[in-house]
Amino acid sequence: MTETATAAGPRSKSEQAYAAVKARIVDGTYSPGYRLVLAKIAEDLGVSVVPVREAIRRLEAEGLVKFERNVGATVSGIDPTEYLYTMQTLSIVEGAATALSAPLIGAADVARARAVNEEMRECLEHFDPVRFTRLNQDFHSVLFEHCPNPHILDLVHRGWNRLASLRSSTFRFVPGRARDSVDEHEALLRLIETGAAADEIERAARLHRSATLDAYLAQATSTEQQTAQQ
């Protein structure tokens, strides 16, 4: 009994440390390149260094953390190739899921999605990219969760989870894209409300996702060119 309780304790603390550090990486508190000082994190979380070390190793296995010689553990940068592939895939499967969901989306669902979109519009005034990204997922969830094909829906969930692991609040890098995104959301809702053809809804949803990717890639290219010129 005592051994079981003792064994459960460290696992619980390790899980808590893992969740806390991962959340800070995902929301940008620990940005790419940030040095993860185990003792300081342990102090902040009120635990020993041991569970923090275990959490860091787990995050390293997930690709969120890397170890550098003479530096220690740091937050990994966002892999642009992985982001590209994830967004390309998500644009296809989410577009299909939204089109298949459309006939099953009722007036209450549309009202809920529109309310979330209005929160996103209000968020533009004092822009918070992390909150905006969370609301963005809430909005799209309303549109794709009714998808009757469980395999496509699983692929959509996997895509969103992969974006989270990439710390992809894209709007942090291209805040100007946020306003267009809100307008495109309303256009999508109108298509669904008016019973537009499935292929039209699929195309609108796919292009909506692709536009965000294009904006990110354009910004990344511009940043690289500016860096090269310095």
C-alpha positions, 0 to 999 in steps of 0.5 A, a space after each residue: 500500500 505504502 509503496 503504491 502511494 509513494 510510486 503514484 506521487 512522483 508520477 502525479 507530480 511529473 504529470 503536473 510538471 509536464 502539463 504546466 511546462 507544455 502549456 507555457 510552451 504552447 501559449 508562447 510564455 516559453 518562446 522558441 529558444 527559451 532556456 528551461 532552467 529546471 531548478 527555477 521551474 521546479 521552484 515556480 511549480 512547488 515541486 522538486 527537480 526530479 518530476 520537472 526533469 522527467 517532464 522535460 525528457 517527455 517534451 524532448 521526445 515530443 520535439 517541443 524541447 531540445 538539449 544544446 551543448 553548454 546551454 541545456 534544455 531549450 524550447 525548440 523552434 517551429 519546424 516550418 516544413 512540418 507546419 506546411 505539411 500540417 496546414 496543407 493536410 488540415 485544409 483538405 480534411 477539414 474542408 471535407 469534414 465541414 462539407 459533410 457536416 453542413 446538412 447536419 448543422 442546425 440553427 442553434 449550431 450556427 448561432 453558437 458559431 456566430 457568437 464565437 465569431 463575434 468574440 473573435 471580432 471583439 478580440 481584434 480590438 485588443 489583440 490576443 493571439 492565443 485567445 484568438 486561436 482558442 476561439 478559432 478552434 471553438 468556431 471550427 469545431 462547431 462546423 466539423 464536429 457533426 461530420 458523419 465520417 469518423 475517419 475524416 473527423 479523426 484526421 481533423 482532430 489529429 491535425 489540430 493536435 499537431 498544430 498545438 504541438 507546433 505552438 501554432 498560434 499563426 496569428 501571433 506571426 500574421 496578426 493582419 490575417 485575423 480580421 480577414 479570417 473573421 470575415 471568412 467565417 461569416 461567409 462560411 456560415 452564410 453558405 451553410 445557412 443557405 444550403 449551398 452545395 457541398 463542393 462550394 462549402 468544401 472549397 470555401 473551408 479549404 481556401 480559408 485554411 490555405 489563406 492562413 498558411 499563405 499569409 504565414 509563409 509570406 511573412 516567414 519569407 519576408 523575415 528571412 529576407 530581412 535577416 539576410 540583408 542585415 
